[in-house]
Amino acid sequence: MEPTISIPKGWKYPHFTLGQRTDEGLIIGIKYYPQGSLLAHQYGDDWRYVVMPGNNSKNEQSHTENELQLLTPQELKTLLEAEIKKRLYQIELLTYELKAIYPNIVNS
């Protein structure tokens, strides 16, 4: 069974979802300030997105829906291809290291 998240009646639906990549980074969290709350009065009754700017980021950023833009299909393709290339290189290095430690056990 797939996990489900319910949005309470009366709340707007979020524009973005967890795991989407935007021009500001990866969406790792979502929070909502409901109408009538102190936070909504201070910041507006809307969804806010917690974004991790990069894989090595120590900090996260909070953005409103109008501050974020999804990557274009070409930008996403380029980013994913670069990540794949980086990880393939890491695998190659680890395989080389393993062969150096156990030359008679590891097959090519």
ChimeraX commands (.cxc) that place a marker at each C-alpha (Angstrom):
marker #1 position 0.00,0.00,0.00 radius 0.5
marker #1 position 1.28,3.46,-0.92 radius 0.5
marker #1 position 1.67,6.04,1.87 radius 0.5
marker #1 position -0.95,8.77,1.75 radius 0.5
marker #1 position -0.95,12.34,3.01 radius 0.5
marker #1 position -4.33,13.94,3.66 radius 0.5
marker #1 position -4.87,17.67,3.31 radius 0.5
marker #1 position -7.46,18.98,5.78 radius 0.5
marker #1 position -10.69,20.37,4.36 radius 0.5
marker #1 position -10.42,24.09,3.71 radius 0.5
marker #1 position -6.68,24.07,3.08 radius 0.5
marker #1 position -5.35,24.80,-0.39 radius 0.5
marker #1 position -3.48,21.98,-2.09 radius 0.5
marker #1 position 0.30,22.42,-2.40 radius 0.5
marker #1 position 1.69,23.24,-5.81 radius 0.5
marker #1 position 4.88,21.21,-5.30 radius 0.5
marker #1 position 5.63,17.81,-3.75 radius 0.5
marker #1 position 8.43,16.33,-1.68 radius 0.5
marker #1 position 11.47,15.34,-3.73 radius 0.5
marker #1 position 10.89,17.74,-6.60 radius 0.5
marker #1 position 13.91,19.68,-7.83 radius 0.5
marker #1 position 13.54,23.41,-8.19 radius 0.5
marker #1 position 15.79,26.28,-9.19 radius 0.5
marker #1 position 16.52,26.74,-5.46 radius 0.5
marker #1 position 17.25,23.07,-4.70 radius 0.5
marker #1 position 15.49,19.87,-3.60 radius 0.5
marker #1 position 12.17,20.12,-1.72 radius 0.5
marker #1 position 12.64,18.18,1.53 radius 0.5
marker #1 position 9.70,19.51,3.54 radius 0.5
marker #1 position 6.36,21.24,3.27 radius 0.5
marker #1 position 4.47,23.26,5.87 radius 0.5
marker #1 position 1.21,25.17,5.81 radius 0.5
marker #1 position 0.17,28.29,7.70 radius 0.5
marker #1 position -3.63,28.00,8.03 radius 0.5
marker #1 position -5.81,31.07,7.73 radius 0.5
marker #1 position -6.41,32.76,11.07 radius 0.5
marker #1 position -3.18,31.55,12.65 radius 0.5
marker #1 position -0.50,33.89,13.97 radius 0.5
marker #1 position 2.00,32.56,11.41 radius 0.5
marker #1 position -0.50,33.13,8.58 radius 0.5
marker #1 position -1.06,36.67,9.80 radius 0.5
marker #1 position 2.69,37.24,9.87 radius 0.5
marker #1 position 3.69,35.41,6.67 radius 0.5
marker #1 position 0.48,34.71,4.74 radius 0.5
marker #1 position -1.80,31.66,4.70 radius 0.5
marker #1 position -0.03,29.52,2.19 radius 0.5
marker #1 position 2.31,26.60,1.76 radius 0.5
marker #1 position 5.98,27.04,2.50 radius 0.5
marker #1 position 8.60,24.66,1.19 radius 0.5
marker #1 position 11.76,23.58,2.96 radius 0.5
marker #1 position 14.49,23.35,0.33 radius 0.5
marker #1 position 17.97,21.85,0.55 radius 0.5
marker #1 position 20.12,23.94,-1.81 radius 0.5
marker #1 position 22.69,21.18,-2.43 radius 0.5
marker #1 position 23.67,17.69,-1.29 radius 0.5
marker #1 position 26.44,19.11,0.88 radius 0.5
marker #1 position 24.34,21.90,2.40 radius 0.5
marker #1 position 24.26,22.24,6.17 radius 0.5
marker #1 position 21.36,24.66,5.99 radius 0.5
marker #1 position 17.90,24.50,4.57 radius 0.5
marker #1 position 15.89,27.37,3.15 radius 0.5
marker #1 position 12.21,28.20,3.37 radius 0.5
marker #1 position 10.38,29.44,0.26 radius 0.5
marker #1 position 6.84,30.32,-0.74 radius 0.5
marker #1 position 5.25,28.82,-3.82 radius 0.5
marker #1 position 5.81,31.94,-5.90 radius 0.5
marker #1 position 9.53,31.90,-5.05 radius 0.5
marker #1 position 10.09,28.44,-6.56 radius 0.5
marker #1 position 10.22,27.22,-10.13 radius 0.5
marker #1 position 10.62,23.60,-11.15 radius 0.5
marker #1 position 13.63,22.78,-13.27 radius 0.5
marker #1 position 12.88,22.52,-16.97 radius 0.5
marker #1 position 12.99,18.99,-18.41 radius 0.5
marker #1 position 16.36,19.80,-20.03 radius 0.5
marker #1 position 17.80,21.21,-16.78 radius 0.5
marker #1 position 16.60,18.14,-14.87 radius 0.5
marker #1 position 18.05,15.80,-17.50 radius 0.5
marker #1 position 21.42,17.58,-17.35 radius 0.5
marker #1 position 21.45,17.49,-13.54 radius 0.5
marker #1 position 20.53,13.80,-13.35 radius 0.5
marker #1 position 23.08,12.83,-16.00 radius 0.5
marker #1 position 25.78,14.66,-14.03 radius 0.5
marker #1 position 24.76,12.84,-10.83 radius 0.5
marker #1 position 24.82,9.48,-12.61 radius 0.5
marker #1 position 28.26,10.23,-14.08 radius 0.5
marker #1 position 29.58,11.22,-10.64 radius 0.5
marker #1 position 28.25,8.06,-9.00 radius 0.5
marker #1 position 29.58,5.80,-11.76 radius 0.5
marker #1 position 33.00,7.36,-11.21 radius 0.5
marker #1 position 32.69,6.72,-7.46 radius 0.5
marker #1 position 31.83,3.08,-8.17 radius 0.5
marker #1 position 34.84,2.82,-10.47 radius 0.5
marker #1 position 37.14,4.18,-7.74 radius 0.5
marker #1 position 35.72,1.83,-5.10 radius 0.5
marker #1 position 36.09,-1.15,-7.43 radius 0.5
marker #1 position 39.72,-0.20,-8.09 radius 0.5
marker #1 position 40.34,0.08,-4.34 radius 0.5
marker #1 position 38.70,-3.28,-3.71 radius 0.5
marker #1 position 40.83,-4.92,-6.41 radius 0.5
marker #1 position 43.96,-3.42,-4.86 radius 0.5
marker #1 position 43.08,-4.90,-1.46 radius 0.5
marker #1 position 41.83,-8.28,-2.69 radius 0.5
marker #1 position 43.39,-8.88,-6.10 radius 0.5
marker #1 position 42.68,-12.62,-6.19 radius 0.5
marker #1 position 39.05,-12.41,-5.02 radius 0.5
marker #1 position 37.54,-9.60,-7.13 radius 0.5
marker #1 position 36.69,-10.39,-10.76 radius 0.5
marker #1 position 36.95,-7.76,-13.46 radius 0.5
marker link #1:1,2 radius 0.2
marker link #1:2,3 radius 0.2
marker link #1:3,4 radius 0.2
marker link #1:4,5 radius 0.2
marker link #1:5,6 radius 0.2
marker link #1:6,7 radius 0.2
marker link #1:7,8 radius 0.2
marker link #1:8,9 radius 0.2
marker link #1:9,10 radius 0.2
marker link #1:10,11 radius 0.2
marker link #1:11,12 radius 0.2
marker link #1:12,13 radius 0.2
marker link #1:13,14 radius 0.2
marker link #1:14,15 radius 0.2
marker link #1:15,16 radius 0.2
marker link #1:16,17 radius 0.2
marker link #1:17,18 radius 0.2
marker link #1:18,19 radius 0.2
marker link #1:19,20 radius 0.2
marker link #1:20,21 radius 0.2
marker link #1:21,22 radius 0.2
marker link #1:22,23 radius 0.2
marker link #1:23,24 radius 0.2
marker link #1:24,25 radius 0.2
marker link #1:25,26 radius 0.2
marker link #1:26,27 radius 0.2
marker link #1:27,28 radius 0.2
marker link #1:28,29 radius 0.2
marker link #1:29,30 radius 0.2
marker link #1:30,31 radius 0.2
marker link #1:31,32 radius 0.2
marker link #1:32,33 radius 0.2
marker link #1:33,34 radius 0.2
marker link #1:34,35 radius 0.2
marker link #1:35,36 radius 0.2
marker link #1:36,37 radius 0.2
marker link #1:37,38 radius 0.2
marker link #1:38,39 radius 0.2
marker link #1:39,40 radius 0.2
marker link #1:40,41 radius 0.2
marker link #1:41,42 radius 0.2
marker link #1:42,43 radius 0.2
marker link #1:43,44 radius 0.2
marker link #1:44,45 radius 0.2
marker link #1:45,46 radius 0.2
marker link #1:46,47 radius 0.2
marker link #1:47,48 radius 0.2
marker link #1:48,49 radius 0.2
marker link #1:49,50 radius 0.2
marker link #1:50,51 radius 0.2
marker link #1:51,52 radius 0.2
marker link #1:52,53 radius 0.2
marker link #1:53,54 radius 0.2
marker link #1:54,55 radius 0.2
marker link #1:55,56 radius 0.2
marker link #1:56,57 radius 0.2
marker link #1:57,58 radius 0.2
marker link #1:58,59 radius 0.2
marker link #1:59,60 radius 0.2
marker link #1:60,61 radius 0.2
marker link #1:61,62 radius 0.2
marker link #1:62,63 radius 0.2
marker link #1:63,64 radius 0.2
marker link #1:64,65 radius 0.2
marker link #1:65,66 radius 0.2
marker link #1:66,67 radius 0.2
marker link #1:67,68 radius 0.2
marker link #1:68,69 radius 0.2
marker link #1:69,70 radius 0.2
marker link #1:70,71 radius 0.2
marker link #1:71,72 radius 0.2
marker link #1:72,73 radius 0.2
marker link #1:73,74 radius 0.2
marker link #1:74,75 radius 0.2
marker link #1:75,76 radius 0.2
marker link #1:76,77 radius 0.2
marker link #1:77,78 radius 0.2
marker link #1:78,79 radius 0.2
marker link #1:79,80 radius 0.2
marker link #1:80,81 radius 0.2
marker link #1:81,82 radius 0.2
marker link #1:82,83 radius 0.2
marker link #1:83,84 radius 0.2
marker link #1:84,85 radius 0.2
marker link #1:85,86 radius 0.2
marker link #1:86,87 radius 0.2
marker link #1:87,88 radius 0.2
marker link #1:88,89 radius 0.2
marker link #1:89,90 radius 0.2
marker link #1:90,91 radius 0.2
marker link #1:91,92 radius 0.2
marker link #1:92,93 radius 0.2
marker link #1:93,94 radius 0.2
marker link #1:94,95 radius 0.2
marker link #1:95,96 radius 0.2
marker link #1:96,97 radius 0.2
marker link #1:97,98 radius 0.2
marker link #1:98,99 radius 0.2
marker link #1:99,100 radius 0.2
marker link #1:100,101 radius 0.2
marker link #1:101,102 radius 0.2
marker link #1:102,103 radius 0.2
marker link #1:103,104 radius 0.2
marker link #1:104,105 radius 0.2
marker link #1:105,106 radius 0.2
marker link #1:106,107 radius 0.2
marker link #1:107,108 radius 0.2
view
